[in-house]
Amino acid sequence: MAEEKVTIYTIAKEAGVSPATVSRVLTGSASVRSEKREKIQELIDKYHFIPNALAKGLTDTTRHTIGIIAADVQNPYYAAMFSGCEKAANKRGYTVMVFDSQGDTKKEESRLQILCQHRVDAIIQMGGSVDDLVTNPDYAAIVSRITERLPVVVTGKLDGTSCFRISINESKAVELLMEHLLSLGHQKIALVGGRLDVTSTYEKYQRYIEILNKNRIEFHPEYIIGGGYSYEDGYKGIKKILSLPNLPTAVIAINDMAAAGIIRGTMESGLRIPDDISIASYDNTYIARCLLPSLTSIDYNYEKYGELLINTAIKAAEGKEMPQQVQKIEPKLIIRESSGAVSADA
């Protein structure tokens, strides 16, 4: 039986790196960490490996393409994030390839495989499985195998993987909204929308309760109305809130989409915003500016968010040192017409 021919792929597999990383070592690139370089060089020496012209050509395997999987591209939040990523990628000479998983794990898996087949330089996943409070071990295993070949950046978490993590500082976001409403005299504050099996929502709800306790404000469990993240969820949620005998003076929506439904439901009831009830939200998408009254909302600076996601993906693809621990996006409160001082008779 003929001896198996050693190729650049052989070296890459044994070293636990991508073929492009081996190629960079062969061409003397400085963008490979010293420990990886030494391991690869040892294997090159061990096999007396001499790259042919094709192998040398692998320095051009960088396609300058970043794959993006978004949970729902119709959601203004993901649309804003994608826009920020595309602008940042274009500045760096990269293009982006986006897929909508529609929050379906099976679709996420198939999109991952397609992106790998297209040999993108890195993958960014926004939402979906990376938002789960409890990581799906089967999905984590799939992503772990992919990270052996190329970097994966997530906007949440995937426990048990070596993904690069970038998350919003949810605790700070809640603090900004609550401090704003408390400063206006509100103590009866409701939360509408979202699911507690989603990490970001769970963290928001937990911080909300902590702030109430810190300020010695009574917690009303009936003021928490879960559901989802859509206009319809916001509309249904506010109808439940407005049926209570003891109405809150302010409502925090889980996002701008839900807030739009909340405003509609509130206005239908004859209540005035913000005179009778204040409304605030998270995400500060274009919807917040378009609503009447305009919506007080938490902004995440999507341009900066996109730059951090893209720069992390590119640096990781180039083999540069990048922090594995979570990098935080700091929120900012944008105050508009929908929030005001609590009325004297509330």
Secondary structure, 3 states (H helix, E strand, C coil): CCCCCCCHHHHHHHHCCCHHHHHHHHCCCCCCCHHHHHHHHHHHHHCCCCCCHHHHHHHHCCCCEEEEEECCCCCHHHHHHHHHHHHHHHHCCCEEEEEECCCCHHHHHHHHHHHHHCCCCEEEEECHHHHECCCCHHHHHHHHHHHCCCCEEECCCCCCCCCEEEEECHHHHHHHHHHHHHHCCCCCEEEECCCCCEHHHHHHHHHHHHHHHHCCCCCCHHHEECCCCCHHHHHHHHHHHHCCCCCCCEEEECCHHHHHHHHHHHHHCCCCCCCCCEEEEECCCHHHHHCCCCCEEEECCHHHHHHHHHHHHHHHHCCCCCCCCCEEECCEEECCCCCCCCCCCC
